[in-house]
Amino acid sequence: MNKKDVVIVGAGPAGMCAAYRLIESGLNGKRILIVDKGRDIDERKCPMIREGKCINCEPCNIMCGVGGSGTFSDGTLNLRPDIGGDLVEITGDCDIAWKLVNDVDKIFLRFGAPKKLYGINKKGITELKRRAASAGIKFIEIPQRHIGTDNAPMVIRRFENYLRENGVEFLLNSEVEDFIIQKNSCKGIRLRNGRVINSRCVLAAPGRVGASWLNKIVEKYGIKTKFEPIDVGVRVEVPAIIMEPIIQINRDPKFHIRTKRYDDFVRTFCTNHKGFVVRENYDGIVGVNGHSIKKKESENTNFAFLVRVSLTEPVENTIKYGRSIAKLATTIGGGKPILQRLGDLRRGRRSHEERILQNEVQPTFKDYTPGDISMALPHRVVMDIIEGLEKLNEVIPGVATDSTLLYAPEIKFYATQLEVDENMETTIMNLFAAGDGAGLSRDIVNASATGILAADGILKRLKD
Ligand SMILES: Cc1cc2nc3c(=O)[nH]c(=O)nc-3n(C[C@H](O)[C@H](O)[C@H](O)COP(=O)(O)OP(=O)(O)OC[C@H]3O[C@@H](n4cnc5c(N)ncnc54)[C@H](O)[C@@H]3O)c2cc1C
């Protein structure tokens, strides 16, 4: 393999869109190499998808390989620059940010994403916006494209074929161990098997699955980073019938709320209509999430209700803080998620099993500890949740009744953000970063857009 112009670490949306932009801008595809520790799309078989059991494949076939994480997901494209990232902040220009979203959409359309758009029912949306505004809440209008579970691998396969046909080389089942950095300039990569590949520029796009590896690299070379805010809160479960009128307008409605007491930012996220609450484990701590299954429906709807937490001096490490909250919740819950009725939280008493059994809303997740969320989450977060739900009740009547169920903790951690300039170049020359692993995005559209921006930056560097 000759020296490359560009080595891209990670074949997820960020890496693939970067390669696409490079060849579309005239760079000879043969000069581009994409390295990924995962497999090719047709070899990414996950026992979890077929038999519902995770046997911890290494590397994980859900997260790793061509198409990156989410290849086997519902493939929802949130066509906004401020959901799943903040392209306006990155580019400093609203028009450029929207154009990037458009560019990403065109790429996925080109490779077979369906033309149909969701979330554009103008009449319903205007009415919802009006109702939300009159309650002092912002309803976020999001045009969405659903690639769908069945289609996503086909779209990725076509995308990969196009890159290959244009000369882009893929080196799969190959884990990058380190970058070659000399005199504050990146000269290439070193694989786990010791092989060195030289390159004029390197793009780090390793996704969430590669975030801790990237963190180690960042510490080793003193690459500048900053801590991102985290989201701390609960998963709310209510009767599906309450949410029905909203779901008809938007299947994953996003409401943004500012609380009066603390002026904090609270939001709804990841709504699962007629879905189920599930447990999440990470490194000895327990949390909750939600999902919906096509073949099985529940009578409830669940959504995350999250408070944004940022920290300033002397403690900026939001990840450490979030983990300590999750640890406390795990201890109080005896190793299980805590479940409390909103009515009990309001009255300052814990929920008991009897109260849960008599409750109008029955939990879809059964392995809980009935308890008191205010013993686990910071007071400020608890107050924000109660105030936020009461506000939301003005838009979705019934969402804040005493029988509403709250599961804790639900915490969203994001990767440490690498400091990059407007060309996505890190503080190391010729080392660029994009996507979720570098803390620059949290969804497919934003990850892809940062990949495109990095490609533009790389092209400028190659002309130097
Ligand atoms: C189950 C699931 C469902 C999702 N559903 C949606 C959805 O519907 N809509 C949405 O917008 N987002 C969704 N997401 C999130 C979305 O998939 C990610 O935001 C997006 O894929 C991030 O793109 P990326 O290119 O930054 O990283 P990734 O897609 O994570 O790709 C990173 C790649 O880098 C490789 N890699 C990592 N470290 C190394 C290394 N050291 N050496 C070599 N290769 C390495 C990995 O193998 C991986 O293939 C979902 C995620 C999951 C897990």
PDBQT file of the ligand as one rigid body, heavy atoms in Angstrom, charges set to zero:
ROOT
HETATM    1  C1  LIG A 501     -28.788   0.775  18.000  1.00  0.00    +0.000 C 
HETATM    2  C2  LIG A 501     -28.569   2.193  17.510  1.00  0.00    +0.000 A 
HETATM    3  C3  LIG A 501     -29.597   2.846  16.845  1.00  0.00    +0.000 A 
HETATM    4  C4  LIG A 501     -29.415   4.160  16.374  1.00  0.00    +0.000 A 
HETATM    5  N1  LIG A 501     -30.426   4.762  15.681  1.00  0.00    +0.000 NA
HETATM    6  C5  LIG A 501     -30.239   5.990  15.152  1.00  0.00    +0.000 A 
HETATM    7  C6  LIG A 501     -31.226   6.617  14.339  1.00  0.00    +0.000 A 
HETATM    8  O1  LIG A 501     -32.283   6.045  14.060  1.00  0.00    +0.000 OA
HETATM    9  N2  LIG A 501     -30.976   7.880  13.861  1.00  0.00    +0.000 N 
HETATM   10  C7  LIG A 501     -29.815   8.549  14.140  1.00  0.00    +0.000 A 
HETATM   11  O2  LIG A 501     -29.649   9.666  13.660  1.00  0.00    +0.000 OA
HETATM   12  N3  LIG A 501     -28.858   7.970  14.891  1.00  0.00    +0.000 NA
HETATM   13  C8  LIG A 501     -29.029   6.718  15.393  1.00  0.00    +0.000 A 
HETATM   14  N4  LIG A 501     -28.046   6.132  16.154  1.00  0.00    +0.000 N 
HETATM   15  C9  LIG A 501     -26.803   6.898  16.374  1.00  0.00    +0.000 C 
HETATM   16  C10 LIG A 501     -25.960   6.874  15.091  1.00  0.00    +0.000 C 
HETATM   17  O3  LIG A 501     -25.832   5.557  14.656  1.00  0.00    +0.000 OA
HETATM   18  C11 LIG A 501     -24.624   7.526  15.357  1.00  0.00    +0.000 C 
HETATM   19  O4  LIG A 501     -24.850   8.844  15.817  1.00  0.00    +0.000 OA
HETATM   20  C12 LIG A 501     -23.746   7.584  14.108  1.00  0.00    +0.000 C 
HETATM   21  O5  LIG A 501     -23.611   6.314  13.524  1.00  0.00    +0.000 OA
HETATM   22  C13 LIG A 501     -22.372   8.144  14.446  1.00  0.00    +0.000 C 
HETATM   23  O6  LIG A 501     -21.564   8.072  13.305  1.00  0.00    +0.000 OA
HETATM   24  P1  LIG A 501     -19.959   8.043  13.407  1.00  0.00    +0.000 P 
HETATM   25  O7  LIG A 501     -19.475   7.908  12.011  1.00  0.00    +0.000 OA
HETATM   26  O8  LIG A 501     -19.499   9.165  14.233  1.00  0.00    +0.000 OA
HETATM   27  O9  LIG A 501     -19.601   6.743  14.247  1.00  0.00    +0.000 OA
HETATM   28  P2  LIG A 501     -20.036   5.220  14.109  1.00  0.00    +0.000 P 
HETATM   29  O10 LIG A 501     -21.234   5.078  13.265  1.00  0.00    +0.000 OA
HETATM   30  O11 LIG A 501     -20.103   4.709  15.490  1.00  0.00    +0.000 OA
HETATM   31  O12 LIG A 501     -18.816   4.532  13.343  1.00  0.00    +0.000 OA
HETATM   32  C14 LIG A 501     -17.537   4.457  13.917  1.00  0.00    +0.000 C 
HETATM   33  C15 LIG A 501     -16.750   3.314  13.277  1.00  0.00    +0.000 C 
HETATM   34  O13 LIG A 501     -15.392   3.425  13.748  1.00  0.00    +0.000 OA
HETATM   35  C16 LIG A 501     -14.879   2.126  13.951  1.00  0.00    +0.000 C 
HETATM   36  N5  LIG A 501     -13.759   2.189  14.917  1.00  0.00    +0.000 N 
HETATM   37  C17 LIG A 501     -13.817   2.611  16.206  1.00  0.00    +0.000 A 
HETATM   38  N6  LIG A 501     -12.588   2.584  16.766  1.00  0.00    +0.000 NA
HETATM   39  C18 LIG A 501     -11.749   2.109  15.816  1.00  0.00    +0.000 A 
HETATM   40  C19 LIG A 501     -10.352   1.828  15.797  1.00  0.00    +0.000 A 
HETATM   41  N7  LIG A 501      -9.552   2.045  16.868  1.00  0.00    +0.000 N 
HETATM   42  N8  LIG A 501      -9.816   1.333  14.661  1.00  0.00    +0.000 NA
HETATM   43  C20 LIG A 501     -10.592   1.103  13.569  1.00  0.00    +0.000 A 
HETATM   44  N9  LIG A 501     -11.924   1.349  13.534  1.00  0.00    +0.000 NA
HETATM   45  C21 LIG A 501     -12.489   1.848  14.643  1.00  0.00    +0.000 A 
HETATM   46  C22 LIG A 501     -16.064   1.322  14.464  1.00  0.00    +0.000 C 
HETATM   47  O14 LIG A 501     -15.875  -0.041  14.190  1.00  0.00    +0.000 OA
HETATM   48  C23 LIG A 501     -17.242   1.931  13.688  1.00  0.00    +0.000 C 
HETATM   49  O15 LIG A 501     -17.563   1.188  12.537  1.00  0.00    +0.000 OA
HETATM   50  C24 LIG A 501     -28.189   4.822  16.617  1.00  0.00    +0.000 A 
HETATM   51  C25 LIG A 501     -27.160   4.158  17.283  1.00  0.00    +0.000 A 
HETATM   52  C26 LIG A 501     -27.326   2.853  17.726  1.00  0.00    +0.000 A 
HETATM   53  C27 LIG A 501     -26.203   2.155  18.429  1.00  0.00    +0.000 C 
ENDROOT
TORSDOF 0
